[in-house]
Amino acid sequence: MKDNERAESFSAILKNLYPDAVCSLEADNDPWRLLVMARLSAQCTDERVNIVCRDLFREYPSAEKMAAAPIENIENLIRSCGLFRGKAKSIKEMSEIITEKYGGRVPETMEELLSLPGVGRKIANLILGDVYHKGGIVADTHCIRICGRLGFYPEGQKDPLKTERIMEKLLPREEQSDFCHRIVHFGRDVCDARSPKCGNCPAAQLCRHYEGIGG
């Protein structure tokens, strides 16, 4: 089976498992909030980010309000997310740019998004896919690990950009965002990094690791 056929089959399995996959960050359909939450999620669980942002957005509900906020206040509100000083600086500065340059609207091109402080390709693709429906592979740890394990690229490389480039060619653009949300759930429920449930995996027949693991 060719890689594009295996990718299509794997995507169909994920769709069957998680038909209503959505981003686990609870941004209430607000692009700016999603951007902030994605920045806070670095080395932090989505669950913790959701909790922290309830107070953060109650205090600063818009890019304009965040841009004007004292940095110390932001730091205190996001402290439990870890790396809070760098994250506070990023979300304040990106809010300033969005307010002053874009009139409060989150930009919709990769180039513009990457110009924002603290925004890399993973966050940019999340915004492009979830907000502007342009597709994009969010190459997070789950996506990198599982796509490598399935043999779509050399697993040992663990390269986010290579994962993105390969998978965007294997999946239709309109399916990429949902695929990435679903693979996160799959990584948590089935294909765990330390103890994958290979014997009960619905995608085992597609996995080049399966026989070697002992399933």
C-alpha positions as CSV (number, residue, x, y, z in Angstrom):
1,M,0.0,0.0,0.0
2,K,1.3,3.4,-1.0
3,D,1.9,6.1,1.7
4,N,-1.0,8.2,0.4
5,E,-3.3,5.2,0.6
6,R,-2.2,4.4,4.1
7,A,-2.6,8.0,5.2
8,E,-6.1,8.0,3.8
9,S,-6.9,4.8,5.6
10,F,-5.5,6.0,8.9
11,S,-7.4,9.3,8.5
12,A,-10.6,7.3,8.0
13,I,-9.9,5.2,11.1
14,L,-9.4,8.4,13.2
15,K,-12.6,9.9,11.8
16,N,-14.5,6.8,12.8
17,L,-13.0,6.9,16.3
18,Y,-13.4,10.7,16.8
19,P,-16.0,12.0,14.4
20,D,-16.5,15.3,16.3
21,A,-12.8,16.1,16.9
22,V,-12.2,19.7,18.0
23,C,-9.3,21.6,19.5
24,S,-9.0,20.8,23.2
25,L,-8.1,24.5,23.9
26,E,-11.4,26.2,24.9
27,A,-11.1,29.4,23.1
28,D,-14.9,30.0,22.5
29,N,-14.3,30.5,18.7
30,D,-12.2,33.6,19.4
31,P,-9.1,33.6,17.1
32,W,-7.1,35.9,19.4
33,R,-7.8,33.7,22.5
34,L,-6.8,30.6,20.5
35,L,-3.6,32.3,19.6
36,V,-2.8,33.2,23.2
37,M,-3.8,29.7,24.5
38,A,-1.6,28.0,21.9
39,R,1.4,30.0,23.1
40,L,0.6,29.2,26.7
41,S,0.4,25.5,25.8
42,A,4.1,25.1,25.2
43,Q,5.4,22.5,27.7
44,C,2.0,22.7,29.4
45,T,-1.1,20.6,29.2
46,D,-4.2,21.9,27.4
47,E,-6.2,21.2,30.6
48,R,-4.0,23.6,32.6
49,V,-4.2,26.2,29.9
50,N,-8.0,26.1,29.9
51,I,-8.1,26.6,33.7
52,V,-5.5,29.4,33.7
53,C,-7.2,31.3,30.8
54,R,-10.6,31.5,32.6
55,D,-9.1,34.1,34.9
56,L,-6.7,35.5,32.3
57,F,-9.5,36.3,29.8
58,R,-11.8,37.5,32.6
59,E,-9.2,40.1,33.4
60,Y,-8.1,40.8,29.8
61,P,-10.8,39.8,27.4
62,S,-9.4,41.3,24.2
63,A,-6.1,41.9,22.4
64,E,-6.4,45.6,23.2
65,K,-6.9,45.0,27.0
66,M,-3.9,42.5,27.0
67,A,-1.7,44.9,25.1
68,A,-2.3,47.5,27.9
69,A,-1.9,45.1,30.8
70,P,1.1,45.4,33.2
71,I,3.5,42.5,32.4
72,E,3.6,41.6,36.1
73,N,-0.1,41.0,36.2
74,I,0.0,38.7,33.2
75,E,2.9,36.8,34.7
76,N,1.0,36.2,37.9
77,L,-2.0,35.0,36.1
78,I,-0.2,32.5,33.9
79,R,2.5,31.5,36.4
80,S,1.3,27.9,36.7
81,C,1.7,27.3,32.9
82,G,5.4,27.3,33.3
83,L,8.0,29.5,31.4
84,F,5.6,32.3,32.4
85,R,8.0,35.2,31.9
86,G,8.7,34.4,28.3
87,K,5.1,33.6,27.6
88,A,3.8,36.8,29.2
89,K,6.2,38.8,27.1
90,S,5.1,37.0,24.0
91,I,1.3,37.3,24.5
92,K,1.6,41.0,25.5
93,E,3.7,41.9,22.5
94,M,1.6,39.9,20.0
95,S,-1.5,41.6,21.4
96,E,0.1,45.0,20.8
97,I,0.9,44.1,17.2
98,I,-2.5,42.7,16.6
99,T,-4.1,45.8,18.1
100,E,-1.9,48.4,16.4
101,K,-1.2,46.8,13.0
102,Y,-4.2,44.6,12.4
103,G,-7.0,46.4,14.1
104,G,-7.6,43.6,16.6
105,R,-7.9,40.9,13.9
106,V,-5.5,37.9,13.9
107,P,-3.7,37.8,10.6
108,E,-4.4,35.0,8.2
109,T,-1.2,34.2,6.3
110,M,1.7,32.1,7.4
111,E,4.2,34.9,6.9
112,E,2.2,37.4,9.0
113,L,1.6,34.9,11.8
114,L,5.2,33.9,12.0
115,S,6.1,37.6,12.5
116,L,4.2,37.6,15.8
117,P,6.3,37.1,19.0
118,G,6.2,33.5,20.2
119,V,4.5,32.1,17.1
120,G,6.1,29.2,15.2
121,R,4.7,27.0,12.5
122,K,2.8,24.7,14.8
123,I,0.7,27.6,16.2
124,A,0.4,29.3,12.8
125,N,-1.0,26.1,11.2
126,L,-3.4,25.7,14.1
127,I,-4.7,29.3,13.4
128,L,-4.8,28.8,9.6
129,G,-6.7,25.5,10.0
130,D,-9.1,26.2,12.8
131,V,-9.8,29.9,12.2
132,Y,-9.4,30.4,8.5
133,H,-10.1,26.8,7.2
134,K,-7.0,26.8,5.1
135,G,-5.7,23.5,6.4
136,G,-2.2,22.9,7.8
137,I,-0.5,20.2,9.7
138,V,0.0,20.9,13.4
139,A,3.2,18.9,14.0
140,D,2.9,18.5,17.8
141,T,4.5,15.6,19.7
142,H,1.6,13.3,19.1
143,C,1.6,13.9,15.4
144,I,5.4,13.6,15.1
145,R,5.5,10.4,17.1
146,I,2.6,8.6,15.5
147,C,3.3,9.5,11.9
148,G,6.9,8.4,12.5
149,R,5.8,5.2,14.0
150,L,3.5,4.5,11.1
151,G,6.4,5.0,8.8
152,F,5.5,8.1,6.9
153,Y,9.0,9.5,7.6
154,P,12.2,8.3,9.4
155,E,10.9,8.0,13.0
156,G,14.2,8.7,14.6
157,Q,14.4,12.2,13.1
158,K,11.5,13.6,15.1
159,D,11.5,16.6,12.9
160,P,8.4,18.9,13.1
161,L,9.0,20.6,9.7
162,K,9.7,17.4,7.9
163,T,6.5,15.9,9.4
164,E,4.5,18.9,8.3
165,R,5.9,18.8,4.7
166,I,5.3,15.1,4.3
167,M,1.9,14.9,5.8
168,E,0.5,17.9,4.0
169,K,1.2,16.1,0.7
170,L,-0.5,12.9,1.9
171,L,-3.7,14.4,3.2
172,P,-6.3,16.6,1.5
173,R,-6.1,20.2,2.8
174,E,-9.7,20.2,4.0
175,E,-9.0,17.2,6.2
176,Q,-5.7,18.3,7.7
177,S,-7.0,20.3,10.8
178,D,-9.4,17.6,11.9
179,F,-6.8,14.9,11.3
180,C,-4.4,16.8,13.7
181,H,-7.0,17.1,16.4
182,R,-7.9,13.4,16.1
183,I,-4.4,12.2,16.3
184,V,-4.0,14.0,19.6
185,H,-6.9,12.0,21.0
186,F,-5.5,8.8,19.5
187,G,-2.1,9.5,21.0
188,R,-3.6,9.9,24.4
189,D,-6.1,7.0,24.2
190,V,-4.2,4.3,22.2
191,C,-0.7,5.2,20.8
192,D,0.8,6.4,24.1
193,A,4.5,7.2,23.9
194,R,5.5,4.9,26.8
195,S,2.9,2.1,26.6
196,P,1.1,2.0,23.3
197,K,-2.0,-0.3,23.2
198,C,-0.8,-2.1,20.1
199,G,-2.9,-5.2,20.7
200,N,-6.1,-3.2,20.6
201,C,-5.1,-0.6,18.0
202,P,-7.5,-0.2,15.1
203,A,-4.7,1.0,13.0
204,A,-2.3,-1.9,13.7
205,Q,-2.5,-3.2,10.2
206,L,-1.1,0.1,8.9
207,C,1.7,0.3,11.4
208,R,5.2,-0.8,10.4
209,H,6.1,-1.2,14.0
210,Y,3.3,-3.5,14.9
211,E,5.0,-6.9,14.4
212,G,8.2,-5.7,16.0
213,I,6.4,-4.6,19.1
214,G,4.9,-8.0,19.5
215,G,1.3,-7.5,18.5
